[in-house]
């Protein structure tokens, strides 16, 4: 009887996560259609990141609150995670040479930074600061959803298989990016998912994601003559 009750609870949890994930992924994609056509590039990017924040952060947190789970169930945990920094620093060290090499390509420079700034634009750095607030929150949302809500949320039912389950939609949201970056999303999704599975926290993943994105913007701006 106890095992049956446990199985029913896990099934309900799994169904809730899958349904919420479907709605989140739908809104993250189609919510972009409603951005005003006359918006500036900054407004467009803030709208895009806003849809990601609602889909990948707000929705999971609402689900956690409604069903009585704890934020730590989806990786919002700091205690006991300080010793895990070395894994993520190692990943950053591995990623840096590849990012540096990729930054010299035309495809990379055409796409990054996401917020393009022009020479002599008086409010360029102010716009970048506004954008980066949204950008960082977007990374919190992505890690919460894919590594927390999906990997950790589904782990009780699927074990480590939840890592592969979460990597599939994670790859798909990278289909609009350069092929090499999308390919790297497979490796990144599996590695980051495994680390979240082991550490039960998403915060070092957020830090790594932000560090790589900052490096990409820094190199892109540098190659375009804005920094050196």
Secondary structure, DSSP 4 states (H G I P E B T S, - for coil): -HHHHHHHHHHHHHHHHHHHHHHHHHHHHHGGGGS-TT--HHHHHHHHHHHHHIIIIIHHHHHHHHHT--GGGGT---TT-GGGHHHHHHHHHHHHHHHHHHTTSHHHHHH-SSS---TT-TTHHHHHHHHHHHHHHHHHHHIIIIIIIIIIHHHHHHTTHHHHHHHHHHHHTTTTS-HHHHHHHHHHHHHHHHHHHHH--SHHHHHHHHHHHHHHHHHHHHHTTS--
